[in-house]
Amino acid sequence: MGKRIGFLISFIVLSLGLKAQDMSVEMADTFREEGKIYVVVAVVAVAFLGLFIYLITQDLRLRKLEKSMEK
């Protein structure tokens, strides 16, 4: 078990060094330069908000159904 954890930690440390070489993504740089990154962030935020609201409403409906079945 100890060898596995040691191997995992050393693998993570070594892989972090490899990722630090080139972190520029051309598409993201272009979006940032043109100001479109804010549109992308807004769309993703709206999608997550919609999903969150949908899950909350489904949970409320399920609780209501469970209460009605208990009676």
C-alpha positions, 0 to 999 in steps of 0.5 A: 500500500505504501509503495502505491501511494509513493508511486502515485505521489511521484507520478503526480509531481513529475506530471506537473512539471511536464504540464508547465512547459507550454500552457498557452492555448491558441483558441483561448488566447484569441477569445481573450484578445477579442473579448469573447471569453466573457460570452463563453463564461456567461453561456456556461454560467447560464447553462449551469444555472439552468441545470441547477434550477432544474435539479432543485425543482425535480427534487422538490417534486420528488419530495412532494410525491414521497410525502403524498405516498407516505399518507 
